[in-house]
Each structure stands twice: as structure tokens, then as C-alpha cells.
Amino acid sequence: MHTALTIQQVAAATGLSEHTLRYYERNGLLAPVSRAANGHRRYGPEDVSRIEFLGKLRSTGMPIRQMQRFTELLSSAPDDVHERRLLLEAHEHEVRRRLEQLSDNLSVIQKKIRHYRELEAAAEVGTDSERRVYSSTLQEQQP
């Protein structure tokens, strides 16, 4: 027999808030969760596994509507994996595109940091006139 977890325990284990867990259930991302005699939710290992996967999808930017579609496909045709795979591949493509964009942006930021370090180093060893050039260069580059 497995131990059923409370909503607080699942929230702590998954990093999602209790509000988010209730939202997922209310919006069909989770099947109705079993309840204890007192009416409190009790989550089993399958629930936790699904919640963790949904958390990964959400943290990688999958819209709720796509998450709902994925869940619909799980419940309506559990043996038909083709559409689920296509949906996940499309999401993977979007995540990779955003990663490339972030990488490009990071490169620009790193280049700017190197530039500022060079300016600082020149100011530390330079003459008074070089320091004035450094200072005016910084003022010109303020965003």
C-alpha cells in the first residue's frame, strides 16, 4: 500500500503552490484527486508523477491550453501516443528556439561586461587624461 500525501506535502515536494494544485485539478489537468474521510485531498504516486511533469511543462513555457490538450489526449486515448508525441515535439522545438535566443542575448551581455572590465582596467592604470576619456565614455554609454 502506498502512502497518500496531503496537498501541503505535494506542494512542498513539487515546488508548486497549493493554489496551483487546486487550479490544475479544477481545470482538468489532473483527474479528481481522492479524498480522505474529512474531505481533504490525498495524492498518490501517479498524481505526484503527473504533477511533476505538468510542472516541467509549465516551467518551460507551455501554455495551459496545450497542457489541457495533452491531458485530454491522455484520458481520451491512453494507448494513442502519436498526438501526444507531436504536441511534445512542437513544445520541444519552441523551448530550443527560446534557449537559442537566450544564448544569443547572454552573449551580448557577456560582451558588454568584458567591455566594461576593459574600460575599468584602463582607468585604473591610465593617466588623468585617459581617466577623463574613460569617464566620458561611460556617460555616453549609459542606457
Contacts in CASP RR format, 6 or more apart in sequence:
PFRMAT RR
TARGET T0000
AUTHOR 0000-0000-0000
METHOD contacts of the structure
MODEL  1
MHTALTIQQVAAATGLSEHTLRYYERNGLLAPVSRAANGHRRYGPEDVSR
IEFLGKLRSTGMPIRQMQRFTELLSSAPDDVHERRLLLEAHEHEVRRRLE
QLSDNLSVIQKKIRHYRELEAAAEVGTDSERRVYSSTLQEQQP
2 44 0 8 1.000
2 45 0 8 1.000
4 34 0 8 1.000
4 36 0 8 1.000
4 42 0 8 1.000
4 43 0 8 1.000
4 44 0 8 1.000
5 13 0 8 1.000
5 42 0 8 1.000
5 43 0 8 1.000
5 44 0 8 1.000
5 48 0 8 1.000
6 40 0 8 1.000
6 41 0 8 1.000
6 42 0 8 1.000
6 43 0 8 1.000
7 18 0 8 1.000
7 21 0 8 1.000
7 22 0 8 1.000
7 40 0 8 1.000
7 41 0 8 1.000
7 43 0 8 1.000
8 18 0 8 1.000
9 43 0 8 1.000
10 16 0 8 1.000
10 21 0 8 1.000
10 43 0 8 1.000
10 47 0 8 1.000
10 48 0 8 1.000
10 51 0 8 1.000
11 17 0 8 1.000
11 18 0 8 1.000
11 20 0 8 1.000
11 21 0 8 1.000
13 48 0 8 1.000
14 21 0 8 1.000
14 48 0 8 1.000
14 51 0 8 1.000
14 52 0 8 1.000
14 55 0 8 1.000
16 24 0 8 1.000
16 51 0 8 1.000
16 55 0 8 1.000
21 30 0 8 1.000
21 41 0 8 1.000
21 51 0 8 1.000
24 30 0 8 1.000
24 51 0 8 1.000
24 54 0 8 1.000
25 32 0 8 1.000
25 33 0 8 1.000
25 41 0 8 1.000
27 64 0 8 1.000
27 68 0 8 1.000
28 68 0 8 1.000
28 71 0 8 1.000
29 54 0 8 1.000
29 64 0 8 1.000
29 67 0 8 1.000
29 68 0 8 1.000
29 71 0 8 1.000
30 47 0 8 1.000
30 50 0 8 1.000
30 51 0 8 1.000
30 54 0 8 1.000
30 71 0 8 1.000
31 47 0 8 1.000
31 75 0 8 1.000
33 41 0 8 1.000
33 42 0 8 1.000
33 43 0 8 1.000
33 47 0 8 1.000
34 41 0 8 1.000
34 42 0 8 1.000
34 43 0 8 1.000
34 44 0 8 1.000
35 41 0 8 1.000
35 42 0 8 1.000
36 42 0 8 1.000
43 51 0 8 1.000
54 67 0 8 1.000
57 66 0 8 1.000
57 67 0 8 1.000
57 70 0 8 1.000
57 91 0 8 1.000
58 64 0 8 1.000
58 67 0 8 1.000
60 91 0 8 1.000
60 95 0 8 1.000
61 94 0 8 1.000
61 95 0 8 1.000
62 91 0 8 1.000
66 87 0 8 1.000
66 91 0 8 1.000
69 87 0 8 1.000
70 84 0 8 1.000
70 87 0 8 1.000
70 88 0 8 1.000
73 80 0 8 1.000
73 83 0 8 1.000
73 84 0 8 1.000
73 87 0 8 1.000
74 84 0 8 1.000
77 83 0 8 1.000
119 134 0 8 1.000
119 137 0 8 1.000
119 138 0 8 1.000
120 134 0 8 1.000
122 130 0 8 1.000
122 134 0 8 1.000
123 130 0 8 1.000
123 131 0 8 1.000
123 134 0 8 1.000
123 135 0 8 1.000
END
